[in-house]
Amino acid sequence: MARLPKLQRFENEVASKYHIFNGIFMTLPFDNISNTGGLLPLFHTICKQGFELKKNPTEIVEYFYDRYMRDTTKEEKEQLLFSFIQYIERQVVLFDAIEDAAFATVQNLDGRGTLRGIKEEAVEHKKEAELIQYLKELKIKPVLTAHPTQFYPGSVLGIINDLSAAVTRNDIMEVKLLLSQLGKTPFFKKEKPTPFDEATSLVWYLENVFYYAMGNIYDYIKINFPDNQDFENALIEVGFWPGGDRDGNPFVTTDITLNVAQKLRSTIFKNYYRDLRKLGRRLTFKGVEQPLKKLELQCYEAITTEGVLDFTAADLQKELEDIKKTVVERHNGLFAADLQSLINKIQLFGIHFSALDIRQDSSIHDQVFDELFAFAKAKFPNNYQDLSEPEQLEALAIVSGDLTEDDLDDDYTKRTIGSIRAIKTIQERNGERACHRYIISNTQTILHIMEAYAMLKLCGMHHPAVDVVPLFETVPDLVHAPDVMRKLYGNKEYRAHLTRRGDQQHIMLGFSDGTKDGGYLMANWSIYKAKEALTAVSREFGIEVIFFDGRGGPPARGGGQTHQFYASMGSKIESKQIQLTVQGQTISSKFGTLESCQYNLEQLLSSGVSNAIYNSEENDFTAEEAATMDALADYSYETYMAFKQHPKFLPYLENMSTLKYYAMTNIGSRPSKRGSSSELKFKDLRAIPFVGSWSQLKQNVPGFYGVGTALEKMKEAGKWSEVEALYKHSKFFRTLLDNSMMSLTKSFFGLTAYMQDDEEYGAFWTLIHDEYKRTKALMLELSGMKELMENEPAGKASILARENIVLPLLTIQQFALKRIQEMGQEDSEDRKIYERLVTRSLYGNINASRNSA
């Protein structure tokens, strides 16, 4: 099977099986309308044919009503639409399960980008020594975030897991039972989840997937790579934001942060306990059985113990090393490899499991610092607020104290101080690795960084074992970032702090708001240039910069094909560590099963190896290529900014998209927008609802808008040959366009074509559609492809299959939106029903996209 082309393997193992199992699913009655399963295929056909005939969603739904529901009541018709939504949501789950089951067959788990592939390539190029040396320095760190783009509750995740296993076995009866269970299982909750609920959902992936996948990778390297017995680098770490990410989430409290850290610790001890129980069934030897039983009991008790434990991860590791030594010396090394595997996991996960980050916005720090200054005047110069910036920086560098929440009155200040003191508590309980980063969103000046550093010291951490991490998000902030860091590195006290932190500085660069702020090309190119400039500044001061990328699921939020992106960085960008946020459906689609998780982690490792060992200098831009990228980014930026400033931009999103319905879904603990104003303001828009709303419209604007115009302007200026040369040589540029092609592939303007006749928004819709057509045509011309994603046929087939499944769902959503628009400000029961249809249709559409926000 593996020798067949990838597309053929997909057709055989995914598309064909889906049609078979979906046929079974459609015969299962699980609602009050027994004929739903029979009517949905008819509705699907009418939708496809209707759009081919350029009918609008209202005409399509009304035609279906007239043909198949002529003698039914209005209520029965509406109920059928809700039933269709139920069925389609579960069809998406079925497709997910089948695709997960086929992952190992469709992908080549021993091919390019895997550990085996890495090793064989190194042998072929006689780069084994360089590979081992790089692996001793490389670290990859996916960071799981709490952003609300994953709608599957734990019960549904469990069904997907079991369904995948049944599909793999071709167990028809088990599949039928699980599909019946799926039909009866609710997909959403009536109440919003708490941050702790979100954390619990993501801990499922740590406990059931990452623990084993990361362990397998580490075991493989220790066993199969030559001269590697002294390998001690914890090559992979997984980060965690739920419960620690306070940016825009008023529901994250100090107690929740501490409870999440405790949940992580108790879960890793559950895993250790299970492994020790398995070992106990094999290591029944003299001198081994009792020490192992003692460790097993220790881990069992630690599951429910709160506070500081009387042993550390190093103690556990030492005990197991001693047991292994006895096994090797006295019992012929029987099961020593299994012992080593557990030792490896303790090295990876410690007693904390995952590193919890704390994040807050700089604007909150500004408010908090005013309150802190009023409270702690004695610790600052009397005229601190009148001092120049350099003088304020000197004062911030030397300030210290031991503040607690109880010392303060202001709620924001109490919460901020509580979160900082939580870092200290977590480190005491779970070790320094458990919580060692404080991230400052929206960093614009050096004061934002030094205020956070000062707050750590004011909370009793006089030499904080904490990395203060600026997050530069918007295009202007990315431009100014090197100057900010140069000033920071020049501060004597802060430089001493970095010395204590191993001469390393973590810097986060945000894609989501960068793309929302400056458009696709400019955001990505600004981040690339910022990385080059920040690397140069850091190296000048003898500091290793560690970049942490805020990547979302889709290209519009910095997502897309991650492997190619990191394999294209070049020698001028520090690349010993690869760190990125992973969220929403990207967690379940890329890391939801053992096979997919291990494969994608290996792909990340491979991208670092590929860039550092084989292609580093080849990936560097020449002066001419950089000038071409500058010109493309500038043209794109001008086009996107003009679009964003269009008087219909915000009204279109507010009135013609699903933007305001995200707040009604109860899918995440955070508010769907910043600020409390009832008026929609661009600065208050969160990236996820912003990008997601364009995705629901099937317009995907943030993933391509401005790219086509930029290419066109270069062509008109007689510089097309320079663009062609850039595309041929630059892996980074090709990756950008490949990812943008994914956004275009997921677009379907036929769904909203009716808007072109709208008196108020018709011209604006046409503006977007024209840019889509322009971008598609010029990308195809530049790439030499005849169709979008021609170079990724299996990936494209998956996208088109998913888009086909949800076509009726999209039709229902647009039908309901059009009805709401026609009602104006009318408040009625009918309006509430249509709003429920829109809200309910969000779930399936987003889950089907797998990386829509």
N, C-alpha and C positions, 0 to 999 in steps of 0.2 A: 504493500500500500504506500509506503514512504517513497517509493520510486516514482509513483505517479506524480504529475505536476500538482502543485499545491492547490490550484483551483479545482482540479478534478477530485482531490482528496476532500476538499470542502463540500463539493456537490454530492459526493457519495456518502460522507459521514455526517453532514449537517443538514443540507437542503433536503435530501431524499428522506432521511429519517424524520425530519420535522413534518413533512407532508404525511408520512405514515402515522406518526403519533398524534398529530393534530386531527387527523381523521377520527381517531379513537376519542380524542378529547371532545370534539364537536357533537358526539352522540351522547355525552353525559349530561343529564338534566340536573342542574344544581340550583335552579332558581324557580320562581313561581310561574315563569312563562316557558312552558316546555318546548316551545318551538324556536327559542332563541338560537340554538346551535344550527338549526336549519335555515333560519333567515339571515344570519350573519354573512355566510358566503354569497348570498344573493345581493346583500347590501354592498359587500366588498366589490363585486363585479360592477354594480351600478356606479360606484364611486370611480373606479378605474375608467370605465367607458365615458362617464360624465365629464371627467377632466380632459380626456382625449377630445371630446366634442366641445371643449371650452365652456362647459356649464359651471356655474358657481355652486358653492356648498348648499345654499338654500334651495336652489333648483334640484340638486341631486337628492336631498333629503325629502323634499316635497314629492318628487317623482316616485321615490321608494314608497312613501306613504300611500300615494294614489294607486300604485300598482299592487301592493301587498297588504295594505292595512286600511282599505277603504271603509270597512264596516266597523272600525274600532274607535274608541273614544280618544279624546285628546290626552287624557291621563295614561291610557294604555300605550299610546305612541311614545310619550315621554319616558314611560317606564322601560320600554323596549330599548331606547337609546342608552339608558343607564345600564341595562343588562348587556348590551353590546360592549360597553366600556369594561364591565366586569370580565367578560370573556376575553377581550383583547389584552387586558392586563395580564391575564393568565397565559395567553398565547406567547406573550413576550417572555414570561418566566419559563415556559416550555422550551422556547428557542434558546434562552440562556443555558438551561440545563443540558440541552443536546450539544450546544457549542462547547460547553465546559467538558462534557464527556469525550468529545472528539479532539480536544486540544492536543493531546500527545500525538495523535495521528496526523492532524492537519499541519502542526508545526513539526519541525525536525529537532527533537530534544537533544540530539548529539551534534547538530550542525553548527553553522557559523554563529558566533556570538555566545555559544554555550561554553561551559568549562572545558569540555573535551575539545571543542573547536579552538579555544584559546591555547590549550596545551599543544595541540597538533600544529597550529600556525607558528608557535614559538619554535618548535623543533624544526619545522621546515625552513624557517628563516634564521636558524641558529641564534635565537634571541632568548634562550632559556634563562641565562643568568640575569639579563635585564628584566625579564618577566618576574622572576622570583623577587628581585630587589624592589620592583615597583609594587608588587603585591604586599610587601612588608610595610609599605607606606600608604597604599591606597585604602580609602574607606568610602563605602556608599551608605547613605542614610535616607531612606524614604521616611517621610514624616506624615503620619495619618492625621488628617484634620477633621474637624466637626462640621464642615460646611454642609448644608442641607440639600444634597443632590442625590442621596441614596434613600429610596423610599421603602425598600424591603425591610419589614420588621424581622426580628430574629426567627420567628416561627416560619416565615417564608424562606429565609436563608437556609434553614434546616431542610425544608422540603426540596429546595433546589439541589442541595447536596445529595440527598437520598435519591432524587429523581435522576441526577447525573449517573449515580452508581447503577441504578436499575436500567437506564438506557445503555450503559456500557455492557451490561450483561444480556441486553435484549430480552429482559424479563417483562413480557407484555402485561401479565397480571399485576405485577408490582407497580408498573407504570400507571396502569388504569386506577389502582387504588390511590396512588399518590396524586394523580390528577383530580380524582374525586375529592381528596382532602384539600387540595389546592383551591378547588371551586368553593369550598365552605370556609376557607380561612380568610379573615379580614386583612386587607392590604394597608390600611391606614388607621390612625387613632383619632378620636374626637378631641383629644387634648394634646397640646404641644409637649414634646419630650423635654425633660430637664437636661442640663449639660451632663449630669451623671448618667442619665439614660443613654445619651449619645456615646459617652465613654464606654458604657457596658456593651453597646452594640459593636463597637470597634474592637474591644478586648476579645470578642469572639474570634476575630481574624488572627490576633496574636496567639491565642491559646491553641487554635485548631489548624492554623496554616503556617504562619511565620516561624513559629517555634521549630517545626519540622523542616521547613524549606531552608532556613538559615543554617540549621544544624547539619543538614545534608551537604550543603555547599562547603561549610567549614571542614567537615569530615573528609570530603573529597580532596580538598587542597592539601590537607595534612598527610593524606595517604598517597596521593598520586603525583604530586609535584616533587621533582628531585631535590635532594639536599634541603629538605624543608622541615626537618624534625624540630628545629628551634623556632618555628613560625609561631609568634605570639600576638601578632596584630589581630585585634578583633575587627575583622574585615568588614563586617556588616553590622550596622546598628539601626534600630527602628525608633523613630521619634513619635511623639504623641502630643496633640493639641487639645482634645476635649478635656474640659475641666481646668485648663491653664490659660486658654485663649480668652482674654477679657476684652479684646478690642471690639467694641460695639455690642457686647453681650452683658447686660446688667445682671443676668441671672447666674453668672459665675461668681461664687463666693469663696472665701477662704476655706470654709468647711468642705465645699465641693472639691476644691483643689486637693486638700488633704485626703479626702475620701477616695478620689480617683487614684492618687499615689498608693493608697492602701489596697485598693482593688487590683492594681497592677502587681503589687508585691504578693498578695495572696494567690493570684492566678499563676504566677511563675512557680510558686511553691506547690501548687496543685500539679503542675506539669512535672516538676522534679519528683514529687511523691509517686506519681504514676510510673515514672521511669525506674525509680528505686524499687518499686514493687515488682516490676518485670525483671529487673536484675536479680532480685531476691529469689526468684523462681529458678534461676540458673546458677548463681554463685552460692552454692550450698556447701562450701568447703570450709575446713577447719581454719580458724584464724581470719576468716573473711565474713562469714555469715553474721556474727554478732556485731562487728563494726558497721556492717551495712544496715542491720536492723535499727541500730542506734541512730544512724543518719535518717532512715525512713521515718522514725518517730519524731525526730527534730523537725523535719520538713512538714509532717502532718500537723504538729502543734503550731508551726509558724503560719499556717494557712489562716488561722483565726486570731493569732496574736497581734495586738496593736502596740504602737510605741516602738521603742528601740529593742532590737533583738540582742541576745547575748553571744551572737556569733556573726561573722561576715561571710561574704561570698568567697573570700580568700580562704577562710577556715573550711568551708565546704569542699573547696577545690583540693586543699591539702589533705583532708581526710580521704577523699577519693583517690588521690595520687598514692597515698600509703596503701590503700586497699589494692590498687592496681599493682603496686610493687610486690606485694605478697602473692598475688595471683601469678605474676610473671616468674617470680623466684621459686615458688613452692608448688604451683599447680599448672605448670606447662603453658601459662598464658591463656588458659581457657576463658573466653568471653572478655579478654582484656580490651578488645576493640570496642565492645559495648560500653565498658567503663570509660574509655577514652572519649567516646561520643558524648556521654553525659558531662564529662569534664569540659569538653569543648563548648557545650551549651551554657554551662555556668560562666565560662569565660566571655561568652557573647552577651548573656542576659543578666549576670550578677544576681542580686536579690531585688532588682527594680523592674526587670522585664523590658521596660521601654522608657526612654528619656522624656520626661514631661517638660515642655517649654511653657514659660509664662510670657504673655504678649499684652501690651497695652498701647494705646494711641498717644502720640506726643501731646496732643491738645489736652488730654486728661492730665498728663504730667504737668503741663503749664498751670492748670487750675490747682492741682495738688501742691505744687511747689510754692505757690503764693501762700497757701494755708500753712504749709510746713515752715516757711520763713517767719510767718507771724507767730507761730508757736515756739520756734527754736531760734529766736533772734540772737540769743547769747552765743550761739555757735557760729554766727556770721558777722562780718563787719557791719557796724551800725548803718552805714550808707550803702549796703550791698546793692539795692535796687537802682542806685544812681551811678554805680561803677560802670566802667567800660567793659566790653566783652572779655578782653584778656584778664582784667582784674577779677571779674566774676568767676572766670574759669579757675583762677588760682585759689579763690575761696572755696569753690566746689571741690577742688582736688584734695583739700586738707580737712574738710569738715567731717565730723564723726559723732556718734551718739548711740543711744540704745532705746529708740522709740518703740512703743507698742500701740496697738489699735486703741487701747483704753486711754491713751494720753491725748486723744484728739476728739473733736466733736463733729467735724464735717464728714458726711457719709462717704463721698468719693475718696477723701483722704484716708479714712479708716480702712476702706476696702483695698486701696493701693498699698498701704503699709502692711495690711494683713497678707496680701499676696507675696510681698517681699519676704516677710518673716516666715511664710509657708515654705519658701525655698530652703531656708536654714533648717526648718523642722524636717523636711523631706530628706535632706542630705544626712541629717543625724540618724534618721530611721532606715533609709534605704541606700545610703552611699552617695558620694558626690555625683556619680554618673546619672543618678535618678532625676536630678533637676539642676541644671547648671547654665541655662540660658535665659536671659531676660531680653525680649525683643521689643523694640520701639517702633511701632508703625508710624508711617508718615514722618520719618526723620527728615528734617530740612536744614538744621544747623548743628554745630558742635555742642551748643548749649543743651540740645535735646538729649545728647548722649551723656554729657557730663552731669546733668541733673539726675538721670537714672543711676549713674555710678554713685553720686552723692547720696541718693536715697538708700542704696544698699548699705553704705557705711553708716548712715544715720539709724539704720535698723540693727545695729550691733555687729555687722560684718565688716570689721575694720580692714581686713585683707580678703575681700570676698572671693570665694572659689566659684565665681560666676562669670560667664562670658556676657558682656553687654553688647547686644547685637542691633545695630541700626538697620532699619528697613527702608530703603530708598525705592519709592514707588512710581511717581509721575516722571514724565520726560524731563522737565526742568530739574527735579531733584536728582535724577541720574546724572545729568550734566554737571551739577555742583558737587556730587558725591566725592570725587577725588580731592577737591579743595578742603572739604569738611574733614576727611580722614587725614590729610597732611597736617592740618592744625591739631587734630587729636593726637597723632603720633608724636607731635612736637611737645605735648604737655608732659612734663617730667614725671608727675605722679601717675598719670595714666599709663605712661610707658613702663613704669615700674610694675604696675598691675599686669601689663601684658607679659612682662618677663616672668612673673609668677604663674601666668597661664601658658607657659611654654612658647612664648613669642608667637602666639597665634591670635588672629582677630577674625571672628565670624562676621560676615556681612550678608544680609538678606536683600535680594533684589526681586521686586514684585512684578509679575507679568500681568496679573488681572487688572489692576487699576492703571497700569502703564498702557495696556491696549485700549481700555475704555477711555483713557485720557488722550492718547496720541495716535491711535490707529495701529494696525497690525505691523506694517513694516517698520515704522519709526520706533515702536515699543521694543521690538526684538533687536533692532540694530543699536538702539540707545543702550540696551542692557549689555550687548556684546562689547561696545566701545567702553562702557563704564567698567566692565570687567578687565579689559586691557589696561585702562588707566589706573584702576585700583590695584591691580597686580604690580604695575610699575612703581607706584607710590609705596606700597607695602614692602616690596623688595628693597627699595632705597633705604628703608628704615630697619631692614633686617627682620621683617615680620612676614610670616606665612599667612596669607589671607585665605579663609575658607568661605567659599561662596555657597549660599543657601538660596535656592530658586523657588519662588512662589508660583509653582506651575499648577494650573488647574487641569481639567480633563480635556477640553477641546483646544484647537489651535488658537482660538480667540482669547484663551486665558493662559497661553504659554504651553499648552499641552501638545497632543499629536504624537508623532513618532519620537520618543525620548532617546532611544539608542542612537539614531543618526544625529540628533542634536548634540549630545555630549561627545560623540566621536568627531565632531567638527570644530572643536574649540581652538586648536592651534597652540603654539609654544608660548605666546605672550599672555596667556590666561592660566592662572594657577589652577591645577587640576588634580591634586593628590586626593581631594575629597569631592564626591558628588553627592549633594544633598538637595532634596526637592520635596515639596508638599505633594501628597497624593490624597485625593478626596472623592467623595460621592461614588458614582458608578465606576470610576476608574479603580477604586479599591477592589470592588467585587469583580470587575472584568479583567484586571491585570493581576490581582493577588488573591482572588477568591477561592482558588483550589491549590492543592499542593503542587501540581504540575505547572500551572500558569504562574504561580508565585515564584517558584524556583527558576523557571525559564526567564521571567522578566528581571529578577534580581541578577541572574547570570548575564543578561543582556546589558544591564547597567555596568557591571564589572567589565564586560568586554568593551563597552564604549570608552571607558577610561583607559584600558590597555591599548586599544586601537589608536586613540589620540596621542597618548604619551610615548608609545614605543614605535609605532609604525608611521604615523601620519602627522606628527606634531607640527613640524616646520612646513610640510606641504599644505597644511590647512591655513597657514598664515595668509593674510591679505597683502597683495602688493599695493603700492601707493595708488596705482591706476585703478585697481579693483576697489579699494576703499573709497576712492573718489566716486566711482560708479554707484556704490552702495549709498554713499551720502546723498547723491543726486536723487536716486530712487526714493530714499526715505524722506527727503525734503518734499518732493512732489506728492508723495503719499500723505504726508503730514498736512500739507496745505489743503489737499482734497478732503481729508477726513475732518479737519477743523472747520472747514466751510460747511460740511455736511452737519456736523454737530451743532453748529451755530444757526442752522436753518430754523426759521420760526416754527416750523411744523415738527421738528425733531422730538421734543418732549411730548407735545400733544398727541403725536402719532403713537408713541410708546404707551402713553397713558390710556388712550381711547381705542386703539386698534389692536393692541397686543394683550398678552396675559400678565403684564407686569404687576398690576395691583392684586392679582389673584394668588400670587406666591404667598402673600401674608395670610391667606385663608386656608392654607393646606396643612398647617400643624405638623410640618415635617422637620423643623429645626428649632432649636431653643433661641436663636438670635432673632431680633426684629429684622424685617426684610429691607429696611432702609435706615439710614442714619438720620438723626434729628427728629424733632417732634412736629415739624410744620406740616399742615395739611396740604400745602402747595407742593407740587413735585419740583424738586430742584436737582440739577445734574450732580452737584457735589454730594447729595445725600444718597444717590443710587449705589447700591451694593453691586459688585461685579457679577455675582451669581444670578440674581433676578434679571439684571441688565442683559447679560449674554444669553441666559436661558430664554428670555422673552423673544429675542431674535430667532432663537432656535425653534421655539414653538411655532413661530410664523413661517418657518422653513425659509428664512431669508439670510440668517447667519452673517449678518453685516460685519460684526467685529473681526471675523476671520478672513475678510477679503477686501473690505471697502477701502479704496484708495490705491490698491495694488494695480488694478487695470489702468487707471488714469496715469499712474507713475510710469508704467511700461509704455503707454501710448505717447506720453510727452518725450520720453527718451527716443522713441522711434521718430517722432516729428522733428527732434533736434539733430537727427542724423547720428545718433549714438547707439543704434540697435546692435551694431557689431560688438561694442563694449559690453552690452548686456549679455549677449550670446557668449562672449569670452568668460564673463563672470559666472554664468550658469554652468559652463563646461568645467571650470576649474574649482569653484568654491562649493564644497560640500555643505557649508552653512547655508548659502543662498538656495541651493537645491532643496535642502531640508525645509527651509521656510516655504518655498513654493509648493513642495509636496504636501506639507501640512495644510496650506491654504486650499489646495485642491480638495482635501477632505471636507473642508467647510463648504466648498462649491458643490461637491457631490451630495451633501446632505441638504442642499437647498432645493426647493420645489416651488417656483413662483406661480405655477398653475393653481395652487391652493388659494392664493390671495389675489389672483388676477382681477377679481371683481372690484378690487379697491381702485384700479386705474380709472374707473368711471365715477369714483366718489368726488363730489364737488369740492370738498375741503382737502382731501388727502391724495387725490388722483395723481397730481403732478409729483408729489413726494414719492409715492410708490414707484412711479416711472423712473425717477432719478435713481432709486436703488436698483431697479431691474436693469437699467442701462449699464450701470457699473458692474453688475453681475455678468451681463453678456460680454462687456468689454474685457473684463478680467479673464473670463473663461477662454475667449477667443485668443487673446494674446499669450496666456499661459500655454495653451496647446501649441501655438506657433513656436514659442520659445523652446519648449521641451521636445518638440518633434512628435508628440503623442497625437493619436487620432481621437482619443477620448480621455476624460478625466480618470486619474488613478490607473492608467493603463499598466504602469509598472507594479501595481499592487492588486492584481486581479482577485485574489482570495479575500483581501480586506474590503475591496469594493463590493464583492458578492455578498459579504456579510452585511454591509451597510444597506445595500439595496433590498436584501431580504427583510431586514428590520423595518425599513421605511415602508415596504409593502404591507407588512403586518399592521402597522399603525395608521395606514391611510384612512380607514373608516373613522378612527379615533380623531384624527386631525380634521376630517370633514365635519364630524359632530361638533368639535370645538369651534370651528369657524362659523358653523351654522348658529350655534348659541351666541357667539360674540356678535354676529350680525343682528340677531334678534335684540340683544341688549342695546346695541348702537341705535337701532330704530326706535327704542323706547325712550331715548333721551334721559331725562331725570325722573321718569315715572317710577314710583315705588309700588310694586305689586307682587302678588304671589308668583305670577309668571316670571317676573324678573329673577326672583330668588331661585326658581327652578333652573333657569338658564345659567345663572351664576354657578349653581351647583354642578351643572354639566361641564362648564369650563374648568372649574377647580378639579373635579374628578378626572377629567381627561389629561391633566398635567402629569399624573403619576406614570401612566403607561408610556406616554411620549418620551419622558425623560429617561425612564429605565431602558427603553428600546434604543435610545441614542448611545447609551453607555458612556458618553463623554460630552454631554451637552452643556455642562456648566462647571 
